[in-house]
Amino acid sequence: MKILHAIGGGEFGGAEQHILELLEILSRHSVDPVVVCFYNATFAEELRKRNIRVIVLDTYGRFDFRLVKGLVRVFQEEKPDLIHSHGVKANFFCRIAARSLPRVPIVTTIHSVLRYDYPNPLAYFLASRMELWTRKWNDHYIAISNSIKQSLESDGVKPEEITLIHHGIPIEEFAIEEDVATIRRELGIPENAFVIGTVSRLVAVKGLNDLMQAFILLAKDYPHIHWLVIGDGPEKTVLQNMAREANVSERVHFAGFRKDVPRCLQAMDTFISPSYSEGLGLSLLEAMAAKKPVISTMVGGISDFLVDYLNGLVISTKNPEEIRQNVVILMEDEGLRTKLAEAGYKTVKEEYTLTHMAMKTKELYRKLIRAK
């Protein structure tokens, strides 16, 4: 099967990582993948490193209708058996362009809930209209969590047009044997610190301001606590200012975007996700794969796998005091940390592997191609 994936690709987040991991497996299982993206950025570079063919359409403006012609040309030259789009911009332009290939099915993976991706009301209005206006030309949807599946159904998508396929984790990559002290030293963290950690885009919807408020409270009572922040984004300056004003800057470590997330996770004693919205909660699953105890809000797809006091601790959104209390619980109870870490790893191993995700996706491709 020749499958053409399309995505903006201007940033490198969970959706981009998902495509990389999915295509690496599918390319070994009778699938010929090609990816179209609109920016020649990190994502395109990572595809090339993995010998996955990528076509970059970066000669157009941010919202340029000539992109439809560019996509039509690519579709007609590549002659894919199926087109798989990701993200509002790619969905919009691919659905219009795919009308030039009426017998080729188009499937969309919904990675997140739009209203949380676009906090600006005007931006959300435009994005939601772009999505809704073109749904009539889409054949099928992949929802990465039950909450997203339910959201699609509430928007009027028929249940038989939606398939639930959870993202998978390359669990073997998180078995790092390197000395933790060495990793911490490289990151500028004291060996004897208690380290809370996050891996996230630094945007408002991730709730990191709440975590900063909690950390400031914790720092007053626990001089050995540190916070390792993996990721980048527009909220970085806000968080840095909060840390500086509270005089805790030396204990908050902004490591930026990292390609060695499995190593960085080993430097953490516990992982925290205070997010207000998640498609699935991929970074949380990665922390569980790294055998780290997790504290998280129960939002979006996280409710598909997280059980309070079984494989993690659950907190409510926008509640710094509750974050503080749960960090203290784990800090003072090593036995509970071990129990949660082991249960979390078991959850990922049994239900969230990359192979499971890839084979379900391939099965759906075959079904849709036969039907069309």
PyMOL commands that set and color helices and strands:
alter all, ss='L'
color gray80, all
select helices_A, chain A and resi 14-26+42-49+66-78+88-100+114-117+121-137+146-154+159-161+171-174+180-187+204-206+208-221+236-245+249-251+261-266+282-289+300-304+320-331+334-351+354-371
alter helices_A, ss='H'
color red, helices_A
select strands_A, chain A and resi 2-7+32-37+53-56+82-86+106-110+140-143+162-164+194-199+225-230+252-256+270-273+294-297+313-315
alter strands_A, ss='S'
color yellow, strands_A
deselect
rebuild
show_as cartoon
